[in-house]
Amino acid sequence: MMNQVKQYIGVDLGGTHLRAALVHGESGELTSLLQVPTLAREGHEAVITRMAGLIEQVIQSSGIPKTQVGGIGIGVPGKLDLERGLVLFLPNLPGNWPNVPLRSQIEERVGIPTYLINDARAMTFGEWKFGAGRGVDTIACFTLGTGVGGGLVINGKLNLNLGGTAGELGHQTIDLNGPTCGCGNKGCLEVYASGPAIAAMGLKAVVQGLTTRIGEMVGYDLNKITPEVIYQAALAGDAIAQDIYRHAGECIGIAASNVIVSVGPRKIVIGGGVAQAGELLLSPIRRTVLERVRITSISQVEITLAELGTHAGLVGAAMWAKECNPGG
């Protein structure tokens, strides 16, 4: 009898939701996707218990025996100790999860080998395996959301140097005298191209009384100004909204230019919720790269949108479990 291909479970620890799904070890096909509220305010022990229950539900709903699951990969939005399986710091969850042994606690509850990975690196790995980065040996990913995450695959290996912190592309300095970032540095890409940064530019334009439809579109309720609202205004021809996305794209283009001349990726992949703006972002990114990269052949670098959408992190985390435990 032929050996069955192992399945792996990808988990996404989000501030609002916990998501988990089964991922086929060879095709990357995602099935049995389930999600529950994170309820992070209840503390990490409660969240971990909820996560273990969700994993068990995924296995049960899939109908496959637990012995056919080769591993669990968990994408975590923070700083990790990959070797010991610890969460060191989560900036956006209550309590910050200092030195939480997430790996061992899930293994004890579920009985399956478990591996941690930063959520942006998981997205990068997923896109390289089965998304926009497939077929090349070196890629760089930018994921644009509440923050700006990133990741690098170099010569066929996910770059996890310096304790897994390598690839934080959103925290490279693009402006020497820029505003202070949440990480403590000044002038990071994140303060210019994250979702909150784009929303803040729209809010500022309305408060300053500039000629824009952004305020009108939200009934002048400033709390309702989001990147999506600004995107819709830009599509409708609003010059201020278009300029906001142009500026964000140029900032990403500077960061992409730095990565191109230092790493030489064949593809730059742009993902995350803000990337839904598509060409409004890609056009200024590409133009800025063309203007700034002089010593490397730009014709060999493709700048493209991510393909796996919200599934990229789940697929990448599951494939990371396979990478760490190939025998299953």
C-alpha positions, 0 to 999 in steps of 0.5 A: 500500500502506498504511503499517504501524503501527510497533511499539516495544520496551519494556525494564525494567531491574530489579535481578533481571530484565531484561524486554523486549517489543514494544508496538503503537504504536496499541493498546498491545498487548504481545507477545513478552515475554521476560526474563533474569536481570539479574546486575547483580553482573557490572557494567554492561557485561555487563548492557548486552550482555545487554540488547542480546541480549534486545532482538534476541531479542524482535525475532526472536521477533516475526517482524517486520523490524527496520525496523518497530521505531520505537524502544526505550524503557528504564525505569531505576530511578534518576537519568538525564540524559535529553538525553544518554541517561546513567544518572547513579545507580542506588541499588539495583544494584551499582556504582551505574552512574555516568555510564553511556552506556546509550542510545548503547551500546544504539543501537550494538549494536542499531541502533535509536533508544533513549530512557531514562525513569525506571521509575516515570515509565514506569509513569505514562505507560503507565497514562495511555496505556492503563491506569487513567489513560486518558481524563483529561488530568492524573493522579498515580501512586504505585508501591509496591514496594521503594521508593515511586516516582511520576509526573505527567501534567499537561495531557496531558504527562508532567512531566519537569521538573528533569532528569526528576526531577519526580514523585518522589511517594514522596520528599515529606515527610509527617512533619517529624520522621520517620525518615531515608529512603534519599534522605537526607531525613527523613519521606518517604512511602517510609519509611512505605508501601514494601514493606520499611516494611510488612514492618518494621512486621509484624516489630516487632509480632512482636518486641514480642509483640503479639497477632498471627498474623503470626509464627505464619504464618511459623513465627516465621522473621522473615526470612519476614515480607513485605507479602503475609504481613501482607496475608493476616493482615489478610484473616483478621481480624488486627487488628494486620495491618489496622492496619499497612495502615491506617497505610500507607494513611493516609500515602499519603492524606496524600501524595495530598492534597498532590498533589491541592491542588497539581496537581489530578489527575483520577485518583490511580493506585496501582500496584506490588506493595504495591497488590495489597492493594487496598481495605485500602490504598484505603479509608484513602487515600480516607478520609484524602483526604476528611479533609484536602482542604478547598479542592478538590472531591474529587468530581472526583478518582478514586482507583483501582488501576493496571490494567496490572500488571507490564506498565505500565512496559514499555508506558510505556517503549515509548510514551515511545520513540514520543513521542520519535521519533513518525516512527519 
